[in-house]
């Protein structure tokens, strides 16, 4: 995997976890791959993936069954959506609004584009 | 654990290389030893593995004095050098002769690594390319299960798929008992594997930090335009733009760019080190 963004690697790996959760690849109660398996997959130090797991555990998205492994929490999907929504609103939206202002795009313009987009993607 | 205490060392008829060198390496981590050519990296690795003796001071490896070269210590160390000469024998013969020196040697692991690197046991070492020889030594070194694995420029000579296999194998083999020391100039190849950066310059350790602390304190920017001068710690021209190291004030851990970090440290280590003065991060 190529790590490009300015975010720490362990957070970029966390984003990959979120993708798996949002796309339904991992469901509530599923056992997820181990810290080491993930380190091998992403070709990073296991201490880095351990930080990813600690981070997700702190957020209540995964939990650890001692000696068995890590599992997706029952409300893992809801928590992931809430977290990603917060990130989207705090980080992505301001950039988006700034670009809108720069280009002189109005909400009406946006609505038109959005209905075109959702019409095309259904 | 490995502890170098007040090491003094010089090669005959040359000027002092190490003066009062102190370094401690803990199990469970991969250390990246960086430095320009001639900074003393290979000499430091040789001191640790008992191949050079300090003029004064002591290097302790798992409780042993490295220069005593006790078999109990040596069976727990494997060093893959940058340059090597291998005899004109088959891989299997080499393994039969050398594996006996390592009490924890695993033939099963070796088979798996050789398969991963696409090496055949019946091939003669002398017929292999430099990269293949290197892969063989890495595979052998890992199979010894030595607690201290020292790799001098391990990715030199490896093709692109082999570099990826190498990273996967390293990620799989690090455990809480192991100390892995990698000396390299190819920082891009190993950027995400290393968790402690040690920089050597003229025989002095001018930087020694954990990657978690680095990503907390420093940020790496590829366009410095608009960033207040007081926040910029190091700047360089990169494809027409100014890239550099800045203070990490975002509260978000940054991705560490080892090449920029190394350049910044070589240019002005005190400015970079200042950012770690009040460090209270616990890994």
Interface residues (C-beta under 8 A of the other chain):
Chain A: X3 X5 X6 X7 X8 X9 X10 X11 X12 X36 X39 X40 X42 X43 X44 X45 X46 X47 X48 X51
Chain B: X28 X29 X30 X164 X167 X168 X171 X172 X174 X192 X193 X194 X195 X211 X212 X215 X219 X220 X221 X252 X253 X254 X255 X256 X283
